[in-house]
């Protein structure tokens, strides 16, 4: 089922009941980026640095995300069409539609696991934890919405559709902890490669997805995030290694975030919705 991938909640207004129902019927697009011209202008600004010489990543970072609602012409019939659908019966003709999105960047699974990917994809409304107020996990949660950086550590804060999340990343050279339980966001340690912050994370649970369409992973997953500041923009990309199920490491699309003066506020509570009535008009695409 071709649901769009995770997007953060819109910060301009709280969601109403109808919007929340739609929210639980689709996961939000992970590939959303800031406006290209604005990002280019922000990238031209000089990069501020802290006393230790590293780029200053402090601030609230807007990655251009917002709620990606479904085609409104499908709502009158009481069904939900996510993608790959024609106009709903009785819908008014549309003169021009946006060009179709390119094929999604999807992990390459070993052949013996393609059936599992397909089954999870076909049952996404029930199996995808994000649709039921659970953590998106890493790397699906995407770049942080706010970074607090001090000598020896950085703190990542997230305002996600499933709620508020946080990570504390040491950057003082310490190794991974051995006394922590597996978690959806793992245990991360950071180091600098030039002006790029590299975050290495392990110790994951296996109940989250890498992205949309049934992209599961195992507890052996290893995620490396690379974060670089260019002026007033932030570039984020993650690489996933999970040789038990993936044929090769998988890189997410590069996400671009722009420095903003907005501040994070307490997120609207996520409410698990009964979406058993949702009619799926999508078809499964081969994950390869």
Order of alpha helices (4+ residues) and beta strands (2+ residues): alpha-alpha-beta-alpha-alpha-beta-beta-beta-beta-beta-beta-beta-beta-beta
